[in-house]
Amino acid sequence: MDIERLKQLAGVNEFKGYTEYTLEDMSQTATELKKKEKANNIKPGDKEWFELWFSKPYMTGHTFRGRNKK
């Protein structure tokens, strides 16, 4: 492979535009998470609790779907 093809594959020297910076209201986010926690009967320390509070959907795309009703 030549160097130009490698640069293209790596995305080097390609300008794809600016990403708008947005602020997140942390109190609103925490309120929404707490509502999901109560609705799904999730307790602190559960596997689902860690997924709910510590997933990073903006980075990984992972979103919490909640506990299945049994």
Secondary structure, DSSP 4 states (H G I P E B T S, - for coil): --HHHHHHHHTTT----PPPP----HHHHHHHHHHHHHHTT--TTSHHHHHHHH--HHHH------PPP-
